[in-house]
């Protein structure tokens, strides 16, 4: 599933979930090093608990962040699978 984030530096998030686990996570744009680290931490992890941890994270004065947008992408992917 491809998700276009809103209000952040990253331009696109691609996520795949298989058997409830995050099997693919690609983020285009944003803070490369931080997002690579987040990607490594999330791969092969249970999707809903990962989304729960990331949801609501803000970036400076912005009401959202790349981690928050990743949570939205994960939850959208889960909803499409349901």
C-alpha positions, 0 to 999 in steps of 0.5 A, a space after each residue: 500500500 502506498 500512503 502520501 503523508 501530510 504535513 511532514 518532510 517525507 513524500 511517500 510511505 510504502 507499507 506491506 503487512 503479512 500475517 499481522 507483521 510489517 513485512 515492508 516499509 519504505 519511506 521516501 524523503 524526510 530525515 534519512 538516517 532517522 527513518 532508516 532506523 525506524 524502518 529497521 526497528 519496525 520490520 517484522 514487528 506486529 503492526 498494531 502495537 507498532 502503530 500504537 507506539 508511533 501515533 501522536 508523535 509530533 515534530 517541533 511545533 507541527 501537530 504530526 511527524 514522520 513516525 505519526 504518519 507511518 502509524 497512519 499508513 500502518 493503520 490504513 493498510 490494516 483497515 484495507 486488509 480487514 
